Amino acid sequence: MKTHLDDLYLFCLIVEHGSVKKTHEITGLPISTISRRLGLLEESLSLNLMIRGNHTLKPTNIGQRYYDSLQPVFEQIIFKKNSLEEENELVFGHISLAVPASLYSSYFHNPINNFLRKYRNVNMSVQLEFIKDLIIPDNIDIAIIIGEIQDKDIIARKISEVKMVLVSTPSYINSQRPLSSPEQLKQWDYIAATPYTSLDINNKQYKVKPKMLLSDMSSVITTVLDDTGFSYVPLYSVQEYLLDNKLELLFPDSVCKTLDVYLVYHNRKQPLAHKKMVNFIVDSLKTEGVPY
């Protein structure tokens, strides 16, 4: 039979306060539950831990030794718990975050929500957009950027990579002349996502004038799905449509560019809330990752 940590903690409380009733008042657990769990603990250990009187409980010799060993451990756990709660109370303030909408909905909303649940005194505004020219405005505290960093006065931490692909619908592809070279894409309607206004295929850049330029990736994909043209997008953002055959890869055997994903901020002397946010996102991605 397993011995549960919370049953050992209940045992320590009973010893400390000398009765099941007092333990009930402290924990809010029913008296019958506390008595039952004490009995199960003794059964699991095959030991008699308590001497039961009319209105009090006292530990047996072996029960006292258990208590003397366990109590310092639980005191340390409670101290650590209280310290963490106090630390969380000290993390406060407002954070302005910018992240592309497609990345936010796919990978970052859970870490951000978990962060806000943990730090109750922090509030946040999130701009779901590409940072134009990859330069961070002063009113943005932290940004997540896809592509080469242009602003040399900021701190940039690489957190992942995304693979770019060329896609269109089967219907639009069939309506055009067969492709034999990326040069022919200049004759197709290019639905561009800022800042992807040039195509990088097999280490060669192709300048293609956009038929439509949009700053929101989901709008780009919606437009392409409407048989309007082709686009150059991160693979993660169209993976489900490729699997469902709603989109097809153009030049599937070619090698498109892989772009770095950075978490950036203005300087190393950040408020505590900002530091916690940066580390929280980095640690989350180490666990979850952002696939291609």
HELIX and SHEET records of a PDB file:
HELIX    1   1 LEU A    5  HIS A   17  1                                  13    
HELIX    2   2 VAL A   20  THR A   27  1                                   8    
HELIX    3   3 ILE A   31  LEU A   45  1                                  15    
HELIX    4   4 ASN A   61  LEU A   90  1                                  30    
HELIX    5   5 ALA A  101  LEU A  103  1                                   3    
HELIX    6   6 TYR A  104  PHE A  108  3                                   5    
HELIX    7   7 HIS A  109  LYS A  118  1                                  10    
HELIX    8   8 LYS A  132  LEU A  134  5                                   3    
HELIX    9   9 PRO A  170  SER A  175  1                                   6    
HELIX   10  10 PRO A  182  GLN A  187  5                                   6    
HELIX   11  11 MET A  217  LEU A  225  1                                   9    
HELIX   12  12 LEU A  235  LEU A  243  1                                   9    
HELIX   13  13 LEU A  272  GLU A  288  1                                  17    
SHEET    1   A 2 MET A  50  ARG A  52  0                                        
SHEET    2   A 2 LEU A  57  PRO A  59 -1                                        
SHEET    1   B 6 VAL A 122  GLN A 127  0                                        
SHEET    2   B 6 GLY A  93  ALA A  98  1                                        
SHEET    3   B 6 ILE A 142  ILE A 146  1                                        
SHEET    4   B 6 THR A 258  TYR A 265 -1                                        
SHEET    5   B 6 ILE A 155  SER A 168 -1                                        
SHEET    6   B 6 PHE A 230  PRO A 234 -1                                        
SHEET    1   C 6 VAL A 122  GLN A 127  0                                        
SHEET    2   C 6 GLY A  93  ALA A  98  1                                        
SHEET    3   C 6 ILE A 142  ILE A 146  1                                        
SHEET    4   C 6 THR A 258  TYR A 265 -1                                        
SHEET    5   C 6 ILE A 155  SER A 168 -1                                        
SHEET    6   C 6 GLU A 248  LEU A 249 -1                                        
SHEET    1   D 2 ILE A 191  ALA A 193  0                                        
SHEET    2   D 2 MET A 212  LEU A 214  1                                        
SHEET    1   E 2 SER A 198  ILE A 201  0                                        
SHEET    2   E 2 LYS A 204  LYS A 207 -1                                        
END                                                                             
